[in-house]
């Protein structure tokens, strides 16, 4: 098996990603604040960055769980000695304490709840990580030969830049491993099992795996791994026809985002006033920027 993760020379042009287009769809003003803060003349990029960095308990459970599983896999790639439970708990504890010390929780900031308690992060992270460690998937992966474990791709550096239909795109995988001529792409989820919600993301990951391994899609198995209540996997089937439709969609969506620039290659946006605020106020209730829009 040969893996070749390409690095592309820097270009300013925007790159499609599932999360970028989701933000674009959610609210154009939110998209502007998220991706073009440095062009904002009224509020300033520093203040926008403060709002952008706000987070939530649910998001942080996901982020810490990903970091811990990534660290476990990095370790197992080199050694299959048993995981030390005390060290694991200490690592999660430190990560949770750092989060609570350094990050502003959106629900607290907007007065929707009191401060997030340590246990609200620590317990779900430990539960998710423990479910993973007790899963057949972990036992199987840990039991793979040394030569295969050395090839693991675990949250590769950067943002997973790739090309979809010739356009810049980002598809960053959580974990990619190989066995029996097949590539498995696993994506950790700490929310409720919902395959439909993540189908596009998984097609993107399959195309990324195809690019770096040179294998056909029928040798690539994208899989959603839900960690929270119990370990459960959903294998997603991606056919060439799905991939072709997806690439067409990425092209259209990229064009919609290009249309909001005055300089496509330099990624210079139109005026902020061209990025309207959503009229769906329910969305504002979940948005980190609502004070900037006079909504909270
Ligand atoms: S508060 Fe509402 S209008 Fe403002 S950026 Fe967020 S979603 Fe858009």
Boltz pocket constraint, residues with backbone or C-beta under 6 A from the ligand:
constraints:
  - pocket:
      binder: B
      contacts: [[A, 26], [A, 27], [A, 28], [A, 29], [A, 30], [A, 31], [A, 276], [A, 277], [A, 278], [A, 280], [A, 283], [A, 284], [A, 285], [A, 287], [A, 288], [A, 289], [A, 290], [A, 291], [A, 293], [A, 295]]
      max_distance: 6.0
